[in-house]
């Protein structure tokens, strides 16, 4: 590992585990022969998650895998838990409930060790719920497949590994543009990033690259001129003017500082 922060791979869920494994290959390339911790913390019933990833990564030559599961916060302080993360080249958060990740490991030795792995150049990755928790403020619940209704959104603090963004997953497949717009209406200073299934962003320093079969939607509320999010009654539809939307696909890049997309090369 180096003294520079490592990459963060954020996956929209349902990444290919049996075919080309395009996204998992990106993880494998950064792990090599190192230890990859599969954190199944997000699941209330984690059985099967680790076996599926052990098979998928094993086919890519990543064989040093260990599972991290935390049933109660007190377990994050145990020697056994710390040993799981010791010398890890990367951590991969699986799907489930993102609130379970933040509530079980937030402000614990496990969170600090994950941050230390990242600071020393190691990989941090997450899929589905493991994607949402990467941001400072994370989407927890909200209706999909319809226009956003005022009050129909629950958010909570995430791990904050990627600053100034809110991430949503299973994006086009579950019609989540409305709830991401609702999140940006409440937090116009941050970027909304919606990631399709079998699609990922690879974040390094102040930019990211898209990898996968779908698209990534970036919602920028910096130039919003009006929204009714503070005045409208609960259950009324959101009204918001001046939102900028970027849709970017495989190999496209996005600069998080300038808030501009660009073609790789």
Secondary structure as GFF3:
##gff-version 3
##sequence-region A 1 265
A	DSSP	beta_strand	8	11	.	.	.	ID=ss1
A	DSSP	alpha_helix	22	31	.	.	.	ID=ss2
A	DSSP	beta_strand	35	39	.	.	.	ID=ss3
A	DSSP	alpha_helix	49	58	.	.	.	ID=ss4
A	DSSP	beta_strand	65	68	.	.	.	ID=ss5
A	DSSP	three_ten_helix	73	77	.	.	.	ID=ss6
A	DSSP	alpha_helix	79	85	.	.	.	ID=ss7
A	DSSP	beta_strand	88	93	.	.	.	ID=ss8
A	DSSP	alpha_helix	98	105	.	.	.	ID=ss9
A	DSSP	alpha_helix	109	119	.	.	.	ID=ss10
A	DSSP	beta_strand	123	127	.	.	.	ID=ss11
A	DSSP	alpha_helix	129	132	.	.	.	ID=ss12
A	DSSP	beta_strand	137	142	.	.	.	ID=ss13
A	DSSP	beta_strand	153	157	.	.	.	ID=ss14
A	DSSP	beta_strand	165	169	.	.	.	ID=ss15
A	DSSP	alpha_helix	177	186	.	.	.	ID=ss16
A	DSSP	beta_strand	191	195	.	.	.	ID=ss17
A	DSSP	beta_strand	199	204	.	.	.	ID=ss18
A	DSSP	beta_strand	207	212	.	.	.	ID=ss19
A	DSSP	beta_strand	215	220	.	.	.	ID=ss20
A	DSSP	beta_strand	226	227	.	.	.	ID=ss21
A	DSSP	beta_strand	240	241	.	.	.	ID=ss22
A	DSSP	beta_strand	244	249	.	.	.	ID=ss23
A	DSSP	beta_strand	252	255	.	.	.	ID=ss24
A	DSSP	beta_strand	260	263	.	.	.	ID=ss25
###
